[in-house]
Amino acid sequence: MSEPLGRLWTIPNALSVARLLGVPLFLWLLLGPHANVLALIVLAVAGFTDWADGVLARKLNQQSRLGALLDPAADRLYIFATLVGLVLRDILPLWIAIVLVGRDAVLTVGLALLRRAGYGPPEVHYLGKAATFCLLYAFPLLVLGTYHGPVAEAARAIAWGFTIWGGGLYVWAGAVYLKQVAGLIRRPVAATP
């Protein structure tokens, strides 16, 4: 059964769509004209809207299935696009991007197996939210760290802290999701009367 139209056109969903539309702009700014400051602004706005759409969905009672799909999709797309941009600019080592993208690739296979078994995606785990939070803070700080001076040096140190914590939590959250997937696949879906 489809969702009522009023549940599709909500403020939180509009923020998620706007965040998705910012991905190509962010990549172009980072890779084309190397407009780091503007790219940072787009990334900061994306991070703010990631927080705001969840808060508003709960406060305004505007949770929806579309929002539950759009929000993590926008997060994953920003993380992927940022990783690509940072690797191509030689700001981030390739192996870190491979680990993070590899985690998402494995989870994509897990989600396909869940669907085949008759389940939807598992609930978002707090570890995944914490990991995304860390990574979305790390990325702009990594770009800021490309400049020279004491502010850039401090940003670089903080960025690597967020990158290490966020990357570790991201992989850990992936393991938690895989455990959930394996547990669900072992159980048959209860038949509806």
KEDO-624624 format. One record per residue (C-alpha): x, y, z; residue in three letters. Coordinates in steps of 0.05 Angstrom, whole numbers, plus 32768, in hexadecimal, padded with zeros to 4 digits. Example, Ala and Ser with C-alpha at 12.3 -4.5 7.8 and 13.67 -1.06 7.14 Angstrom:
! KEDO-624624
80F67FA6809CAla/81117FEB808FSer/
! end
This chain:
! KEDO-624624
800080008000Met/801C80437FEDSer/8027807D801DGlu/7FF580B7801EPro/800C80F27FF5Leu/800E811D8033Gly/804480EF804FArg/806F80F88011Leu/806E8144800ETrp/808B81558051Thr/80C081858069Ile/80F0814D807EPro/80E9812C803AAsn/80F5816E8017Ala/81358177803FLeu/814C8131802BSer/813E813F7FE2Val/816381827FE6Ala/819E815D8006Arg/819E812B7FCCLeu/819D81647F9ALeu/81DA81837FBCGly/820681467FADVal/821881577F65Pro/822281A07F78Leu/8251818D7FB0Phe/827A815F7F82Leu/827E81937F4BTrp/829681C87F7CLeu/82CA819A7F9ALeu/82E4817C7F59Leu/82D681B17F25Gly/82EA81F77F3CPro/830881DD7F7EHis/82D9820D7FA1Ala/82E781EF7FE5Asn/82C18223800EVal/8282821C7FE5Leu/828881D07FE6Ala/828F81D48032Leu/825081FF8036Ile/822981CC800DVal/824381948039Leu/823381BA8079Ala/81EC81C88061Val/81E5817E8050Ala/81FC816B8096Gly/81CB819C80B5Phe/81918184808BThr/81A3813C809DAsp/8199814E80E6Trp/815D817B80D9Ala/8134814B80B0Asp/8135811680E8Gly/81248149811EVal/80EC816880F5Leu/80CF812580E1Ala/80C78113812BArg/80B181588144Lys/807E8162810BLeu/80698119810BAsn/807D811580C1Gln/80A180D280C0Gln/809680AD8080Ser/80AF8070805BArg/80CA809D8025Leu/80F180C48059Gly/810B80848078Ala/812880738033Leu/813E80B9801DLeu/816580CB805CAsp/81968091805DPro/819A80938010Ala/81AF80DC8013Ala/81E180CC804AAsp/820080938022Arg/820380BD7FE3Leu/822580F78006Tyr/825780C88026Ile/826680A77FE4Phe/826B80E87FBDAla/829781077FF2Thr/82C480CB7FF4Leu/82CC80CE7FA8Val/82DA81187FAAGly/830C81137FE3Leu/833180D97FC3Val/833480FC7F7FLeu/834F813B7FA2Arg/838381117FC8Asp/83678126800BIle/835380E08021Leu/8378809F8015Pro/8355806F7FE4Leu/835680358015Trp/8328805A8046Ile/82F68067800EAla/82F9801E7FFAIle/82EA80078041Val/82AF80368049Leu/829180298004Val/829E7FDE800CGly/82757FDF804CArg/823B7FFE8027Asp/82427FCC7FEDAla/823E7F91801EVal/82017FAF803FLeu/81E07FB97FFCThr/81E67F6F7FEFVal/81CA7F628035Gly/818E7F8F8027Leu/81807F697FE6Ala/81817F28800DLeu/81527F458041Leu/81217F5A800AArg/81247F167FEBArg/81137EF88030Ala/80D77F278035Gly/80F47F5B8064Tyr/80FE7FA6805EGly/813E7FC98072Pro/81527FC480BCPro/81487FFE80EAGlu/817F803280EAVal/81AE80238123His/81CC805A814FTyr/82128042813BLeu/8202805180F3Gly/81E780968105Lys/822580A4812FAla/8253808D80F7Ala/823080B880C4Thr/823380F380F4Phe/827E80EA80FDCys/828C80E280B2Leu/8261811E809FLeu/828A814880CFTyr/82CC812A80B9Ala/82C48138806FPhe/82BD81848072Pro/82F5818880A5Leu/8322815F8076Leu/831581928040Val/832281CB8070Leu/836381A88084Gly/837E81B1803DThr/838C81FA804CTyr/83C982138073His/83CC823280B8Gly/83B8822180FFPro/836D821B80F0Val/837B81EB80B7Ala/83AA81C280E3Glu/837681BD811AAla/834081AB80E8Ala/836D817580CAArg/83798155810FAla/832F81578121Ile/831C813E80DCAla/8348810180E3Trp/832B80F38127Gly/82E580F5810APhe/82FB80CB80CEThr/8319809480FAIle/82DE8093812ATrp/82AB809980F3Gly/82CC806480C8Gly/82D180348102Gly/828880408116Leu/8273803A80CDTyr/82927FF580C7Val/82787FE0810CTrp/82327FF780FAAla/82377FCF80B9Gly/82487F9180E2Ala/820B7F9D810FVal/81DE7FA480D2Tyr/81FB7F6480B4Leu/81EC7F3F80F5Lys/81A47F5980F2Gln/819E7F4480A9Val/81B97EFE80B8Ala/81897EF680F4Gly/814D7F0C80CALeu/815E7EE0808FIle/81627EA380BCArg/811A7EAF80D3Arg/80E07EA980A2Pro/80B27EE5809AVal/80717EDB80C2Ala/80387ECE8092Ala/80007F028094Thr/7FBA7EE7809EPro/
! end
